[in-house]
Amino acid sequence: MMRVVPQSSVTSPAPSAGKIYHETILSVRFCEVDSYQIVWHGNYVNYLEVGREAFGKKFGISYQSLIDRGLRAPIIHVEMNYRRSLKYGDRFLVLTEYVEKPQAKICFSYKLTSLDGKIIYCRGKTEQALQDIDTGRTLPSLPDWHAGWLAQAKSMI
């Protein structure tokens, strides 16, 4: 399990104005680095997952809440742009920002930075299709509850 580090004296990078976002502070574990002593590239996808799950818990759109609504949200697209390598012991910030789309998708953009926001390690994007949990069919449009969820989430920022 990835260890979330408590926030203390963090100057985080500013998200886009009016966007729904969550910040998660993580620390690189020894098992996440490769023989080059840097974080193996595949582990960055795990960091996005941790940020996405923390976002979901904060804003009431967790995986469990989707399951309770009879939905699943498999990843259908991941995009990563690596800028600088993280190393063992580095503490960093995962900024997870919700991206509004008219389709039945949950989309996020991410920025992994130093705690002061001066170093950008990675940027990423994910898209998840909203599907009926029983049939596996992708929904033709956003579910009715989405507009209410979005308004509530926006009121929390």
Summary of the structure (lengths in Angstrom):
residues: 157
radius of gyration: 16.2
end to end distance: 28.4
largest distance: 48.7
contacts: 440
relative contact order: 0.22
helix: 24%
strand: 34%
